[in-house]
Amino acid sequence: MRAQEIFWSANIKFLRLRQRLSQEALAEKLGISRVKLNAHESGRTANPTIDDLINFSEFFRMSIDSILKMELAKLSEKKLKDLEVGSEIFMKGDQIRVLAITVDKEEQENIEYVPVHAKAGYRSGYSDPEFLATLPRFNLPTVPKNGTFRMFPTVGDSMLPVPEGADIITKYVQDWTTIKPETPCIVILRGDQDFVFKQVTINADGTVLLQSFNKQYFAYTVPITDVIELWEYYSFHSKELPEPQSDMQQLMRMLQEMQNEIKEIKGRTAYK
């Protein structure tokens, strides 16, 4: 039987050039050294690690299988766009996002807690069972069993009325297409960007809109390739009670709810 031809090195270089990135720029975005990237492109890395496969696949929004087995340089731009998984495979997470978990003595999933000092390590160790085993973990009887849950600390006041310093319990989102507009999520971002607790809206142009509950903070967008994981809000734990809303805040909330309802009505009408 003829061995399967592998195009990893040629495809990594092709995809980099297609995005008009230098090796230095891509290495920085991926969080690896230029020497390591050059080794991938030159074919000196014969067996990429699982972490490398996932890292490149997520960044280029291309399935691991496509990068390994297809000679991408020979494909048309339309076919490449069809393969880009910003819309389907990447968004759904099929065979791309690998989530490590820990379990208790009864083989039930734990809730892992990611403290502030572990944030940097989490970006490189989120798919590593050994790293997950170093995190504090616990169980709560009120948390559903049909999902993977994790707790993250919040920093700052951008999500008021959720108190500053609260711990957010979240549910892992594998299929990003299930996220409704303005869904509160912990967003794990690449590089030196902090974990953020925002209202998430995934746009059709391959960007993610991040909004704060606290309207003093401006909304902003990031490329979807900058997102490593999404964890949907479930509940929060805090020593502080949320501050009561002022009359003006209540009025603003009512106006926002009315605007959202109008958007939904317009959206339903557009499809009729």
Secondary structure by P-SEA (a helix, b strand, c coil): ccccccaaaaaaaaaaaaacccaaaaaaaacccaaaaaaaaacccccccaaaaaaaaaaaccccccccccccccccaaaaaaacccccccccccccbbbbbccccccccccccccccaaaaaaaccccaaaaaaccccccccccccbbbbbbbbccccccccccbbbbbbbbbcccccccccccccccccccccccccbbbbccccbbbbbbccccccccccccccccccccccccccccccccccaaaaaaaaaaaaaaaaaaaaaaaaac
